[in-house]
Amino acid sequence: MKFVMQPKHMVSLGGYIVETQFPYRNLIVINKTSEPIKIEIPVFDESWIEEHRELGLEVIPVSKEDNYLKMWKRAYAELDKIRN
């Protein structure tokens, strides 16, 4: 299935990770470009991260030890600087 990332938007893909052995509990995906980018969901393995970085997306993996909310707010603040 494909999902379109709108320009200058971000999304959390925690609900789209289907592999039980995946090393991250969530992925924050940011499209800092001015073009929409299609991404593949669900996420099955770690190679997904590099494939989508090559498309121009910023992908931030969130591990079990990380503070998700803090990472989301930091990424949102950086994206907000680009928007204005």
C-alpha positions as CSV (number, residue, x, y, z in Angstrom):
1,M,0.0,0.0,0.0
2,K,1.2,3.5,-0.7
3,F,0.8,6.6,1.4
4,V,1.5,10.2,0.2
5,M,3.6,12.4,2.4
6,Q,2.6,16.0,1.7
7,P,5.3,18.6,1.4
8,K,6.6,20.0,4.7
9,H,4.7,17.5,6.8
10,M,5.6,14.7,9.2
11,V,3.9,11.4,10.3
12,S,4.5,8.7,12.9
13,L,4.5,5.2,11.6
14,G,4.3,3.2,14.8
15,G,1.0,1.6,13.8
16,Y,2.4,0.5,10.5
17,I,5.3,-1.5,11.8
18,V,4.3,-5.2,11.4
19,E,7.5,-7.1,12.0
20,T,7.8,-8.3,15.6
21,Q,11.6,-8.4,15.3
22,F,11.8,-4.8,14.1
23,P,14.4,-3.0,16.4
24,Y,12.4,0.3,16.7
25,R,8.9,0.9,18.2
26,N,8.2,3.8,16.0
27,L,9.4,5.8,13.0
28,I,9.0,9.6,12.6
29,V,9.0,10.4,8.9
30,I,9.5,14.0,7.7
31,N,9.1,15.4,4.2
32,K,11.1,18.6,4.2
33,T,10.9,18.9,0.4
34,S,8.3,21.0,-1.5
35,E,7.1,17.9,-3.4
36,P,4.7,15.1,-2.3
37,I,6.5,11.8,-1.9
38,K,4.9,8.3,-1.9
39,I,6.0,5.9,0.8
40,E,5.3,2.2,1.2
41,I,3.4,1.0,4.2
42,P,3.5,-1.2,6.2
43,V,7.1,-1.3,7.4
44,F,8.6,-4.8,7.4
45,D,12.3,-4.4,7.9
46,E,15.2,-2.0,8.5
47,S,15.9,-1.7,4.8
48,W,12.7,0.4,4.6
49,I,14.5,3.2,6.4
50,E,17.4,3.6,4.0
51,E,15.1,3.2,0.9
52,H,13.0,6.1,2.1
53,R,15.9,8.3,3.0
54,E,17.1,7.9,-0.6
55,L,13.7,9.4,-1.6
56,G,14.6,12.6,0.3
57,L,12.7,11.9,3.5
58,E,14.1,12.3,6.9
59,V,13.5,9.1,8.9
60,I,14.0,9.2,12.7
61,P,13.9,5.7,14.3
62,V,12.5,5.6,17.9
63,S,13.8,2.9,20.1
64,K,12.2,1.6,23.3
65,E,14.5,3.7,25.4
66,D,13.9,7.0,23.6
67,N,11.4,9.6,24.6
68,Y,9.0,9.7,21.6
69,L,7.2,12.9,22.5
70,K,10.5,14.8,23.0
71,M,11.8,13.5,19.6
72,W,8.5,14.4,17.9
73,K,8.5,18.0,19.3
74,R,12.1,18.5,18.3
75,A,11.5,17.3,14.8
76,Y,8.3,19.4,14.6
77,A,10.2,22.5,15.7
78,E,12.8,22.0,13.0
79,L,10.1,21.5,10.3
80,D,8.3,24.6,11.5
81,K,11.5,26.7,10.9
82,I,11.5,25.5,7.3
83,R,7.7,26.2,6.8
84,N,8.1,29.9,7.7
